[in-house]
Amino acid sequence: MVFDCLMNPAGPYQLNLVRTERMNHDGFGTPNDVFDRFFWIVRDVCREQAADGWTPETDAAWTARIESLLAGSR
């Protein structure tokens, strides 16, 4: 689900899914910054696995997508 939301943030349900999960996690007492951190952790793990295949362009694209998705879900 995370990859679907990141790869297609303008899809028919992705942004609403993240909004809903943000509210669900708030109900569990998860602060927004902790919820947001999950997306950055996913990026970091992908970067680690890609090793030398992770380019500055890849990093910029992931950063832009995550920032856009998180901003739209608030």
C-alpha positions as CSV (number, residue, x, y, z in Angstrom):
1,M,0.0,0.0,0.0
2,V,2.8,2.4,0.8
3,F,4.4,1.9,-2.6
4,D,1.1,2.3,-4.3
5,C,0.6,5.6,-2.5
6,L,4.1,6.8,-3.4
7,M,4.0,5.7,-7.0
8,N,0.6,7.1,-7.7
9,P,-0.1,9.8,-5.2
10,A,-2.8,11.4,-7.4
11,G,-4.7,8.1,-7.8
12,P,-8.3,7.7,-6.9
13,Y,-7.8,6.7,-3.3
14,Q,-4.2,7.1,-2.3
15,L,-4.3,10.5,-0.7
16,N,-7.5,9.6,1.2
17,L,-6.0,6.4,2.4
18,V,-3.0,8.3,3.9
19,R,-5.4,10.8,5.5
20,T,-7.5,8.0,6.9
21,E,-4.5,6.2,8.3
22,R,-3.1,9.4,9.7
23,M,-6.4,9.8,11.7
24,N,-6.4,6.1,12.7
25,H,-2.9,6.4,14.0
26,D,-3.7,9.6,15.8
27,G,-6.4,7.6,17.6
28,F,-3.7,5.2,18.7
29,G,-1.7,8.2,20.1
30,T,0.8,8.3,17.2
31,P,2.1,11.8,16.7
32,N,2.1,13.2,13.2
33,D,5.8,13.3,13.0
34,V,6.1,9.7,13.9
35,F,3.5,8.7,11.3
36,D,5.3,10.7,8.7
37,R,8.7,9.2,9.6
38,F,7.4,5.8,8.3
39,F,7.5,7.1,4.7
40,W,11.1,8.3,5.2
41,I,12.1,4.9,6.6
42,V,10.7,3.2,3.6
43,R,12.7,5.5,1.4
44,D,15.9,4.9,3.4
45,V,15.5,1.1,3.2
46,C,15.0,1.3,-0.6
47,R,18.0,3.6,-0.9
48,E,20.1,1.1,1.1
49,Q,18.9,-1.8,-1.0
50,A,19.6,0.1,-4.3
51,A,23.1,0.9,-3.1
52,D,25.0,2.4,-6.1
53,G,21.8,2.4,-8.2
54,W,20.4,5.2,-6.0
55,T,21.1,8.4,-7.8
56,P,20.7,12.0,-6.8
57,E,17.7,12.1,-9.2
58,T,16.2,9.1,-7.5
59,D,16.6,10.7,-4.1
60,A,15.1,14.0,-5.4
61,A,12.1,12.1,-6.9
62,W,11.4,10.2,-3.7
63,T,11.8,13.3,-1.5
64,A,9.3,15.2,-3.7
65,R,6.8,12.4,-3.7
66,I,6.9,11.9,0.0
67,E,6.7,15.6,0.8
68,S,3.7,16.0,-1.6
69,L,1.9,13.0,-0.2
70,L,2.4,14.0,3.4
71,A,1.5,17.6,2.8
72,G,-1.7,16.5,1.0
73,S,-2.6,14.2,3.9
74,R,-2.7,16.9,6.6
